[in-house]
Amino acid sequence: MSSLVSFRRARGYAPLAWSEEGGELLARIHALALEKGPGHVAVFDLDGCLFDTRPRQVQIFRELGARAGFDPLFRVTVDHFTDWSLRTTLDNAGVHPDWIEANYVAVRSWWERHFFTSTYVLYDHAMPGAAALVRAVHDAGVHCVYLTGRDETMRPGTEDSLRRSGFPYDVARTTLLVKPDFRQDDTEFKEGAIEIVAAIGNVVLYLDNEPSNVNLFRRRHPESLVVFVETDHSPKPVEPDVEIPWLRSFLLGPV
């Protein structure tokens, strides 16, 4: 099955959806890290890649629900998030369309004020198996770079999340790169960061859940293993290049 067909079929988070295809890809990543070792670099995105952001969003919704008496927001669970649209999420949760229409501006405003903060990233959950994979890559001697669209104000919470979740950090061969300015486009920032990453070492692995980002890295590093992590992503009309393999779960086997 081609990556393009897989992309069109898969939608939303499925962190426990182990498959033989995914297991083979993870084994390939492990082997690549052992083969390359010191002097090489692996790059990992955070939101929707190593971390599941849905618990952060549920917490934001429930706090507003309690604060404003918006009881329908308590319907929302992690399973209702299928894309970046809050309207779709509320609809998936069975919230009445009239309620959504009447209160959407308030919900969206509250979400935007809290989602992109250092405090609320602490509600994220590491994707099952993600920390173990990054540790294995790091243990092989590869420099691990966390390249995220989060901005500098979110650094403290991000660092705390990495530590709490067992990702290698505050040790040799680890780097966290965040946007200097919240307003900067994520892909534009990552394009500029390519030179910073390349200065660290030879990039051999890149994982991201945004199609435009994986396409960008594949163009700039065609010799690297670039992996599209299928969770959720922006509504941009971009699909991963057909040659890019996709990954839905970091698990090495079924659970």
Backbone torsions as a table, in degrees:
resi	resn	phi	psi	omega
1	MET	NA	133.5	-178.4
2	SER	-74.1	159.1	178.1
3	SER	-63.1	-34.3	-179.2
4	LEU	-64.7	-43.8	177.5
5	VAL	-63.1	-42.1	179.2
6	SER	-61.5	-41.0	-179.5
7	PHE	-61.4	-43.5	-179.0
8	ARG	-70.4	-29.2	-178.9
9	ARG	-79.2	-44.1	-174.1
10	ALA	-82.8	141.4	178.7
11	ARG	-154.8	127.2	176.9
12	GLY	86.1	173.9	-178.9
13	TYR	-69.1	140.3	171.4
14	ALA	-151.6	64.5	-171.6
15	PRO	-64.7	-16.3	179.1
16	LEU	-105.3	8.1	-175.9
17	ALA	-83.9	68.5	177.4
18	TRP	-66.2	144.4	175.1
19	SER	-143.6	159.8	177.8
20	GLU	-62.2	-38.8	178.8
21	GLU	-61.3	-44.8	178.3
22	GLY	-66.0	-40.1	178.1
23	GLY	-61.7	-39.1	178.1
24	GLU	-66.2	-37.7	179.0
25	LEU	-67.2	-41.8	177.7
26	LEU	-63.4	-40.2	177.2
27	ALA	-62.9	-36.3	177.5
28	ARG	-64.9	-39.5	178.2
29	ILE	-64.5	-45.4	178.2
30	HIS	-58.3	-47.3	-178.7
31	ALA	-64.1	-38.2	179.7
32	LEU	-63.3	-44.0	-179.8
33	ALA	-63.0	-42.2	179.2
34	LEU	-67.2	-35.9	-180.0
35	GLU	-69.5	-41.7	-173.8
36	LYS	-84.7	-53.6	176.0
37	GLY	63.9	-148.8	-175.2
38	PRO	-56.3	147.0	-179.5
39	GLY	89.9	-2.6	-179.4
40	HIS	-119.2	162.9	-171.4
41	VAL	-129.8	139.1	171.1
42	ALA	-117.7	136.0	-175.8
43	VAL	-116.6	130.6	-177.5
44	PHE	-127.9	129.1	169.4
45	ASP	-75.5	164.8	-178.8
46	LEU	-108.3	-69.1	-175.0
47	ASP	-63.8	123.4	179.1
48	GLY	75.4	4.9	179.0
49	CYS	-122.3	-81.5	175.3
50	LEU	-78.6	-25.8	-177.5
51	PHE	-118.8	141.0	173.4
52	ASP	-89.6	114.1	-176.4
53	THR	-88.0	-3.9	-176.5
54	ARG	-62.0	-40.5	177.1
55	PRO	-60.5	-33.7	176.0
56	ARG	-60.4	-43.9	-177.1
57	GLN	-70.3	-39.2	177.5
58	VAL	-61.1	-43.1	178.7
59	GLN	-60.5	-42.4	179.6
60	ILE	-63.1	-43.6	179.3
61	PHE	-63.5	-43.2	-175.5
62	ARG	-71.3	-33.2	176.2
63	GLU	-65.0	-42.6	177.5
64	LEU	-66.5	-38.9	178.7
65	GLY	-57.2	-44.3	-179.8
66	ALA	-72.0	-39.2	-174.5
67	ARG	-71.7	-40.6	-173.6
68	ALA	-105.3	1.0	-177.2
69	GLY	72.1	25.2	179.2
70	PHE	-87.8	73.2	-174.7
71	ASP	-57.8	-35.0	178.9
72	PRO	-57.6	-22.2	179.9
73	LEU	-67.4	-20.4	178.3
74	PHE	-72.5	-10.6	174.4
75	ARG	-69.3	-26.4	-170.4
76	VAL	-73.1	128.8	173.6
77	THR	-125.7	173.9	-178.0
78	VAL	-59.8	-28.2	-176.6
79	ASP	-71.7	-11.0	-177.5
80	HIS	-89.2	-4.3	179.7
81	PHE	-92.4	114.6	179.4
82	THR	-120.1	-15.8	176.4
83	ASP	-158.3	-165.7	-176.8
84	TRP	-85.9	0.4	-177.1
85	SER	-84.6	119.4	176.2
86	LEU	-69.2	-31.2	176.2
87	ARG	-62.0	-44.1	178.6
88	THR	-62.5	-42.0	179.4
89	THR	-59.9	-47.4	-179.9
90	LEU	-65.0	-38.5	177.0
91	ASP	-64.3	-42.6	178.0
92	ASN	-61.3	-30.2	-179.5
93	ALA	-81.6	-2.5	178.4
94	GLY	83.6	17.7	177.2
95	VAL	-72.9	137.1	-175.2
96	HIS	-63.0	136.6	-179.5
97	PRO	-54.9	-37.1	-179.9
98	ASP	-64.6	-38.8	179.0
99	TRP	-66.6	-42.5	179.1
100	ILE	-59.8	-45.7	-177.9
101	GLU	-62.8	-40.8	-175.9
102	ALA	-73.3	-27.2	-171.4
103	ASN	-120.4	4.2	-173.3
104	TYR	-61.4	-42.6	-177.3
105	VAL	-60.3	-42.7	179.7
106	ALA	-66.2	-41.0	179.7
107	VAL	-65.5	-45.4	-178.8
108	ARG	-63.6	-42.1	-179.7
109	SER	-62.7	-43.8	179.0
110	TRP	-63.6	-44.5	-179.8
111	TRP	-59.5	-46.4	-177.4
112	GLU	-65.5	-32.3	-179.1
113	ARG	-74.5	-18.7	-174.2
114	HIS	-115.6	-30.6	-175.3
115	PHE	-62.1	-43.6	-175.6
116	PHE	-92.6	55.2	-179.6
117	THR	-132.3	153.5	-180.0
118	SER	-65.0	-31.2	-178.2
119	THR	-67.8	-45.6	-170.6
120	TYR	-82.2	-16.9	175.8
121	VAL	-64.8	-18.1	179.4
122	LEU	-69.1	-13.1	176.8
123	TYR	-84.7	-10.2	178.3
124	ASP	-63.6	153.5	172.7
125	HIS	-111.9	138.9	172.8
126	ALA	-65.2	140.4	175.6
127	MET	-62.9	134.2	-179.4
128	PRO	-53.8	125.7	178.8
129	GLY	89.3	-12.7	-175.2
130	ALA	-67.8	-45.6	-178.8
131	ALA	-63.5	-38.7	178.9
132	ALA	-63.7	-39.1	178.9
133	LEU	-64.9	-47.6	-178.8
134	VAL	-64.1	-38.9	177.4
135	ARG	-61.4	-41.4	-179.9
136	ALA	-64.1	-41.5	178.4
137	VAL	-64.0	-43.9	-180.0
138	HIS	-66.2	-42.2	179.6
139	ASP	-61.9	-25.1	178.3
140	ALA	-77.0	-3.2	178.5
141	GLY	100.1	0.5	-178.8
142	VAL	-79.6	138.4	176.3
143	HIS	-76.5	125.1	-177.2
144	CYS	-102.3	121.3	179.3
145	VAL	-110.0	125.6	173.0
146	TYR	-95.2	110.2	-175.9
147	LEU	-113.0	109.3	-170.0
148	THR	-129.2	152.6	174.6
149	GLY	-79.1	-0.8	173.7
150	ARG	-65.4	151.9	-177.7
151	ASP	-99.4	178.4	-173.0
152	GLU	-59.7	-32.0	-179.6
153	THR	-66.7	-18.7	-178.7
154	MET	-95.7	2.2	-177.5
155	ARG	-59.8	-48.6	-177.0
156	PRO	-56.8	-46.7	179.1
157	GLY	-66.3	-36.2	178.8
158	THR	-64.6	-44.7	178.9
159	GLU	-62.5	-41.5	179.1
160	ASP	-63.4	-41.8	179.2
161	SER	-62.4	-42.8	178.9
162	LEU	-60.8	-44.8	180.0
163	ARG	-64.4	-49.5	-176.3
164	ARG	-61.0	-34.0	-173.7
165	SER	-90.7	1.5	174.0
166	GLY	86.3	15.1	175.5
167	PHE	-79.8	145.1	176.2
168	PRO	-63.4	123.4	178.9
169	TYR	-158.9	158.9	-175.2
170	ASP	59.7	26.4	176.5
171	VAL	-133.1	168.9	179.2
172	ALA	-59.3	149.9	176.4
173	ARG	66.2	36.1	171.3
174	THR	-136.5	139.7	-179.3
175	THR	-142.9	138.2	173.8
176	LEU	-113.3	121.7	177.6
177	LEU	-114.1	121.4	179.1
178	VAL	-121.4	162.7	178.6
179	LYS	-68.8	138.2	175.2
180	PRO	-72.2	-22.1	-175.4
181	ASP	-139.2	126.7	-178.9
182	PHE	-55.9	-33.5	-173.4
183	ARG	-74.9	-14.5	-177.8
184	GLN	-70.2	137.9	177.1
185	ASP	-62.5	137.6	-175.9
186	ASP	-59.9	-48.2	-177.9
187	THR	-66.5	-36.7	176.3
188	GLU	-62.0	-43.3	177.9
189	PHE	-62.1	-44.4	-177.2
190	LYS	-69.4	-31.9	175.9
191	GLU	-63.3	-42.2	178.0
192	GLY	-68.5	-30.2	-178.4
193	ALA	-75.7	-13.9	-179.2
194	ILE	-56.5	-40.2	-179.0
195	GLU	-67.3	-36.9	178.0
196	ILE	-63.9	-45.1	-179.6
197	VAL	-64.8	-42.8	-178.7
198	ALA	-62.9	-28.4	179.0
199	ALA	-71.5	-21.6	178.9
200	ILE	-75.6	-39.5	-178.3
201	GLY	173.2	-176.0	-179.1
202	ASN	-77.0	117.8	-177.8
203	VAL	-75.3	123.9	-179.0
204	VAL	-117.9	-13.1	-175.7
205	LEU	-148.3	137.5	177.3
206	TYR	-144.3	126.8	177.5
207	LEU	-122.4	132.5	-179.7
208	ASP	-158.3	153.4	178.8
209	ASN	-102.7	7.2	179.8
210	GLU	-106.2	119.6	-177.7
211	PRO	-53.4	-43.9	-178.1
212	SER	-63.9	-31.3	-179.7
213	ASN	-73.8	-43.9	179.7
214	VAL	-66.8	-35.9	177.1
215	ASN	-63.5	-41.9	178.9
216	LEU	-60.4	-48.1	-177.4
217	PHE	-68.4	-33.6	178.8
218	ARG	-67.0	-37.0	177.6
219	ARG	-66.2	-39.9	-177.0
220	ARG	-81.9	-27.0	-179.4
221	HIS	-132.1	67.4	-176.1
222	PRO	-63.5	-18.4	-179.9
223	GLU	-85.3	-9.4	-177.7
224	SER	-86.2	160.3	171.5
225	LEU	-87.6	109.1	179.7
226	VAL	-105.5	128.2	-174.1
227	VAL	-123.2	130.7	175.2
228	PHE	-92.5	119.0	178.7
229	VAL	-93.6	113.6	-174.5
230	GLU	-87.8	99.9	172.7
231	THR	-126.3	-89.4	168.3
232	ASP	-137.2	168.6	-177.3
233	HIS	-162.0	172.9	-176.9
234	SER	-64.6	160.7	180.0
235	PRO	-79.5	10.9	177.8
236	LYS	-57.6	138.9	-178.4
237	PRO	-78.2	61.4	-178.5
238	VAL	-126.5	138.0	176.7
239	GLU	-119.2	151.0	178.6
240	PRO	-62.5	146.1	173.7
241	ASP	-54.3	143.8	-172.4
242	VAL	-63.1	-21.5	-178.8
243	GLU	-82.4	-10.0	-176.0
244	ILE	-82.9	124.1	177.4
245	PRO	-72.5	151.2	179.6
246	TRP	-114.7	154.5	-176.5
247	LEU	-136.8	130.3	179.4
248	ARG	-105.9	-24.1	-176.5
249	SER	-142.7	145.0	177.5
250	PHE	-92.6	5.2	-178.1
251	LEU	-74.4	140.4	179.2
252	LEU	-82.5	-12.2	179.6
253	GLY	-162.4	168.4	-179.8
254	PRO	-67.1	149.7	176.9
255	VAL	-124.1	NA	NA
